[in-house]
Amino acid sequence: MANAIVNIFKVPELRNRILFTLIILIIYRIGCHIPIPGINVEALKGYFEQMAKSGSGGILNLFDLFAGGALKRFTIFALGIMPYITASIIMQLLNVVIPALERLAKEGAEGRKKINQYTRYGTVIICALQSLGLTFWMRSMSSSKGAVVPKDSGIMFVIIAVAAITTGTLILMWLGELITEKGIGNGISLIIFAGIVVRVPAAVVETANRIIDRGNPILLIILLVLFFGVTAASILLTLGVRKIPVQYGKRVVGRRMVQMKSQAIPLRVNAAGVIPIIFASSIVLLPSQFGNMLGVNKYAIFNKIQFWLSPGQISYMIFYGLLIIFFCYFYTAIQFNPVDIAENLKKYGGFIPGIRPGQKTSDFIMRILNRVTLSGSIFLAVIAIVPDFIMRIWPEEISPEMAYLFGGTSLLIIVGVALDTVKQIESQLMMRHYDGFSKKGRIKGRYS
């Protein structure tokens, strides 16, 4: 490992790419601390402290996690890169629904280029709408002492705030593309990764202080073992693949009959990634958010719904887990079409041993895919609700931000992006005849 790190800085191109990536990430973190013009920072801080005491953070904490803490500061990067991710997901769904987009996606590089352009246009629209809603929400904020968050809540403040937030997201999208082109790749993922990781030290220190103040040092050991266990499970979930063997018939090459090499169809255990957790979190927390925005919490029925769907409740965990399993199947069905795979195998002379080509092949692939998705979705649901179990067992000892690191979206993103980044660096080293990070084997990424 030490030799591999030394070798990284021996390769000029790789060294420059890493330094370029670090510079871009530093620019991103600086932007996360530049507030929108016209914001009363002290009133804003007081408002969120009041929300934290009442436990009504809800979906705001989830989005603030992706924004690297910029949302609660109302900086120019308040929405982070989430509008671009939302636009990308919508485009993936539309590719299945709209035949013209489906044909465009199959046209190769030019088709993908046009789809990426449509995704950027969609990002601008989504970001403008979200920033407008965020701005109107800001106008209604006030601290416990009565201080309002915007110093001047007129129409000019709305225009400036919407323009600043939308421009900030577009800048982030551009920075992510720069990292992908001139850095070490995965620019968008690395920006989200940096926003999550930068909050780890403060969460660790806060949790350690809480445990030490309560005189329970054994809990630190328990949490450390639990963290390594959940991390190992996340790595297995991220890298898990079920391979279906495929054989091809003989072909004439020149004047000889050549037997083609056998291959495999890789079915990922967690093909949907963190998308099911994001969708499920958004849906399960919507009732409480609508209740707060519309002011209907005075009705008993809304108070009951908000209570049973609040994080930490058993009903919340069950409903949350079922939603994750549903969205795993939903998103996998959109991304993976067994009928197309069976047709392509038949077209190029491939077959699965023991399975007849055509409908039998697609049925076999669908059956295996359903089994793999079931195990992966249950595993993903368990990892996602681990933070809620921890907060339920040790509510006073562990800070909410630290609990999020024990599972759910944040841990899966950290594990997935770290594996992909290390794999890319190792590939660059192996290309130049240097040893990789591991001498006994190659490091696998999510899409290996």
Backbone hydrogen bonds, N-H to C=O, Kabsch-Sander energy under -0.5 kcal/mol:
donor,donor_aa,acceptor,acceptor_aa,energy
5,I,1,M,-2.0
6,V,2,A,-2.0
7,N,3,N,-2.5
8,I,4,A,-1.5
9,F,5,I,-0.9
9,F,6,V,-0.6
10,K,7,N,-1.1
11,V,7,N,-0.8
11,V,8,I,-0.7
15,R,11,V,-2.8
16,N,12,P,-2.6
17,R,13,E,-2.1
18,I,14,L,-2.2
19,L,15,R,-2.4
20,F,16,N,-2.4
21,T,17,R,-2.2
22,L,18,I,-2.3
23,I,19,L,-2.2
24,I,20,F,-2.2
25,L,21,T,-2.3
26,I,22,L,-2.0
27,I,23,I,-2.2
28,Y,24,I,-2.1
29,R,25,L,-2.1
30,I,26,I,-2.1
31,G,27,I,-2.2
32,C,28,Y,-1.2
33,H,30,I,-1.7
34,I,31,G,-1.3
36,I,74,F,-2.4
39,I,36,I,-1.0
40,N,149,V,-3.4
41,V,39,I,-1.0
44,L,40,N,-2.2
45,K,41,V,-2.4
46,G,42,E,-2.2
47,Y,43,A,-2.1
48,F,44,L,-2.0
49,E,45,K,-1.9
50,Q,46,G,-1.8
51,M,47,Y,-1.9
52,A,48,F,-2.3
53,K,49,E,-1.8
54,S,50,Q,-1.6
55,G,51,M,-0.9
56,S,51,M,-1.8
60,L,57,G,-1.6
61,N,58,G,-1.1
62,L,58,G,-0.8
63,F,59,I,-2.2
64,D,60,L,-2.4
65,L,61,N,-1.5
66,F,62,L,-1.3
67,A,63,F,-1.7
68,G,65,L,-0.9
69,G,64,D,-2.6
70,A,67,A,-1.1
73,R,69,G,-0.5
74,F,70,A,-0.7
74,F,71,L,-0.8
75,T,70,A,-1.8
76,I,31,G,-0.5
76,I,34,I,-1.9
77,F,31,G,-0.6
78,A,75,T,-1.5
80,G,77,F,-1.1
82,M,79,L,-1.3
84,Y,81,I,-0.6
85,I,81,I,-1.7
86,T,82,M,-2.9
87,A,83,P,-2.4
88,S,84,Y,-2.2
89,I,85,I,-2.4
90,I,86,T,-2.4
91,M,87,A,-2.2
92,Q,88,S,-2.0
93,L,89,I,-2.1
94,L,90,I,-2.5
95,N,91,M,-1.8
96,V,92,Q,-0.7
96,V,93,L,-0.8
97,V,93,L,-1.4
98,I,94,L,-3.2
102,E,98,I,-1.7
103,R,99,P,-2.5
104,L,100,A,-2.0
105,A,101,L,-2.1
106,K,102,E,-0.9
106,K,103,R,-0.5
107,E,104,L,-1.3
108,G,105,A,-0.5
112,R,108,G,-2.3
113,K,109,A,-2.1
114,K,110,E,-1.9
115,I,111,G,-2.2
116,N,112,R,-2.5
117,Q,113,K,-1.7
118,Y,114,K,-2.4
119,T,115,I,-2.3
120,R,116,N,-1.9
121,Y,117,Q,-2.0
122,G,118,Y,-2.5
123,T,119,T,-2.0
124,V,120,R,-1.9
125,I,121,Y,-1.9
126,I,122,G,-2.8
127,C,123,T,-2.7
128,A,124,V,-2.3
129,L,125,I,-2.2
130,Q,126,I,-2.7
131,S,127,C,-2.8
132,L,128,A,-1.8
133,G,129,L,-2.2
134,L,130,Q,-2.6
135,T,131,S,-2.2
136,F,132,L,-2.3
137,W,133,G,-1.9
138,M,134,L,-2.0
139,R,135,T,-1.8
140,S,136,F,-0.7
140,S,137,W,-0.8
141,M,138,M,-1.5
143,S,147,A,-2.8
146,G,143,S,-1.8
149,V,141,M,-1.3
151,K,38,G,-2.6
158,V,154,G,-1.5
159,I,155,I,-2.3
160,I,156,M,-2.6
161,A,157,F,-2.7
162,V,158,V,-2.5
163,A,159,I,-2.4
164,A,160,I,-2.5
165,I,161,A,-2.6
166,T,162,V,-2.4
167,T,163,A,-2.3
168,G,164,A,-2.2
169,T,165,I,-2.1
170,L,166,T,-2.1
171,I,167,T,-2.3
172,L,168,G,-2.1
173,M,169,T,-2.4
174,W,170,L,-2.1
175,L,171,I,-2.8
176,G,172,L,-2.5
177,E,173,M,-1.8
178,L,174,W,-2.1
179,I,175,L,-2.1
180,T,176,G,-2.0
181,E,177,E,-2.2
182,K,178,L,-3.3
183,G,178,L,-0.7
183,G,179,I,-1.4
185,G,179,I,-1.7
190,L,186,N,-2.7
191,I,187,G,-1.8
192,I,188,I,-1.8
193,F,189,S,-2.7
194,A,190,L,-2.7
195,G,191,I,-1.9
196,I,192,I,-1.6
197,V,193,F,-2.8
198,V,194,A,-2.0
199,R,196,I,-1.2
200,V,197,V,-1.7
203,A,199,R,-1.7
204,V,200,V,-2.7
205,V,201,P,-2.5
206,E,202,A,-2.4
207,T,203,A,-2.3
208,A,204,V,-2.7
209,N,205,V,-2.4
210,R,206,E,-2.0
211,I,207,T,-2.4
212,I,208,A,-2.6
213,D,209,N,-2.5
214,R,210,R,-1.3
215,G,212,I,-1.3
216,N,211,I,-1.8
219,L,216,N,-1.1
220,L,216,N,-0.5
220,L,217,P,-0.9
221,I,217,P,-1.0
222,I,218,I,-2.2
223,L,219,L,-2.8
224,L,220,L,-2.1
225,V,221,I,-2.4
226,L,222,I,-2.5
227,F,223,L,-2.6
228,F,224,L,-2.1
229,G,225,V,-2.1
230,V,226,L,-2.6
231,T,227,F,-2.4
232,A,228,F,-2.4
233,A,229,G,-2.1
234,S,230,V,-2.3
235,I,231,T,-2.1
236,L,232,A,-2.2
237,L,233,A,-2.3
238,T,234,S,-2.3
239,L,235,I,-2.5
240,G,236,L,-1.6
242,R,267,L,-3.2
243,K,241,V,-0.6
244,I,265,I,-2.2
246,V,263,Q,-3.3
247,Q,351,F,-2.9
249,G,349,G,-1.6
251,R,258,V,-2.9
253,V,251,R,-0.7
253,V,256,R,-2.8
254,G,252,V,-0.6
255,R,253,V,-0.6
256,R,253,V,-1.8
258,V,251,R,-3.6
258,V,256,R,-0.6
260,M,249,G,-0.7
260,M,258,V,-0.5
263,Q,246,V,-2.8
265,I,244,I,-2.8
267,L,242,R,-2.7
267,L,265,I,-0.5
268,R,266,P,-0.6
269,V,240,G,-2.6
271,A,268,R,-0.7
273,G,270,N,-0.8
275,I,272,A,-1.5
278,I,274,V,-2.0
279,F,275,I,-2.6
280,A,276,P,-2.7
281,S,277,I,-2.6
282,S,278,I,-2.0
283,I,279,F,-2.2
284,V,280,A,-2.7
285,L,281,S,-1.3
286,L,283,I,-1.0
289,Q,285,L,-1.7
290,F,286,L,-3.0
291,G,287,P,-2.2
292,N,288,S,-2.0
293,M,289,Q,-2.3
294,L,290,F,-2.9
295,G,291,G,-1.1
296,V,291,G,-1.1
297,N,291,G,-0.7
299,Y,296,V,-1.8
303,N,299,Y,-1.6
304,K,300,A,-2.2
305,I,301,I,-2.1
306,Q,302,F,-2.5
307,F,303,N,-1.9
308,W,304,K,-2.7
309,L,305,I,-1.8
310,S,307,F,-1.4
313,Q,310,S,-1.9
317,M,313,Q,-2.1
318,I,314,I,-2.4
319,F,315,S,-2.5
320,Y,316,Y,-2.8
321,G,317,M,-2.5
322,L,318,I,-2.3
323,L,319,F,-2.1
324,I,320,Y,-1.9
325,I,321,G,-2.1
326,F,322,L,-2.3
327,F,323,L,-2.6
328,C,324,I,-1.9
329,Y,325,I,-1.8
330,F,326,F,-2.5
331,Y,327,F,-2.8
332,T,328,C,-2.0
333,A,329,Y,-2.3
334,I,330,F,-1.3
335,Q,331,Y,-2.1
336,F,332,T,-2.2
341,I,337,N,-1.7
342,A,338,P,-2.6
343,E,339,V,-2.2
344,N,340,D,-2.5
345,L,341,I,-2.4
346,K,342,A,-2.2
347,K,343,E,-2.2
348,Y,344,N,-2.0
349,G,346,K,-0.8
350,G,345,L,-3.5
351,F,247,Q,-2.6
355,I,352,I,-2.4
360,K,357,P,-0.6
361,T,356,R,-0.5
362,S,358,G,-2.0
363,D,359,Q,-2.5
364,F,360,K,-2.1
365,I,361,T,-2.6
366,M,362,S,-2.4
367,R,363,D,-2.2
368,I,364,F,-2.3
369,L,365,I,-2.7
370,N,366,M,-2.4
371,R,367,R,-1.8
372,V,368,I,-2.5
373,T,369,L,-2.8
374,L,370,N,-2.1
375,S,371,R,-2.0
376,G,372,V,-2.5
377,S,373,T,-3.0
378,I,374,L,-2.2
379,F,375,S,-2.2
380,L,376,G,-2.5
381,A,377,S,-2.6
382,V,378,I,-2.3
383,I,379,F,-2.1
384,A,380,L,-2.2
385,I,381,A,-1.7
386,V,382,V,-0.6
386,V,383,I,-0.6
389,F,385,I,-1.8
390,I,386,V,-2.4
391,M,387,P,-2.5
392,R,388,D,-1.7
393,I,389,F,-2.2
394,W,390,I,-3.1
398,I,394,W,-1.4
403,A,399,S,-2.1
404,Y,400,P,-1.8
405,L,401,E,-0.7
405,L,402,M,-0.8
406,F,403,A,-1.7
407,G,404,Y,-1.1
408,G,383,I,-0.6
411,L,404,Y,-0.6
411,L,407,G,-0.8
412,L,408,G,-1.8
413,I,409,T,-2.4
414,I,410,S,-2.5
415,V,411,L,-2.7
416,G,412,L,-2.6
417,V,413,I,-2.7
418,A,414,I,-2.1
419,L,415,V,-2.3
420,D,416,G,-2.2
421,T,417,V,-2.6
422,V,418,A,-2.5
423,K,419,L,-2.2
424,Q,420,D,-2.2
425,I,421,T,-2.3
426,E,422,V,-2.6
427,S,423,K,-2.3
428,Q,424,Q,-1.9
429,L,425,I,-2.0
430,M,426,E,-2.8
431,M,427,S,-2.0
432,R,428,Q,-1.0
432,R,429,L,-0.5
433,H,430,M,-1.6
434,Y,429,L,-2.8
448,S,445,G,-1.1
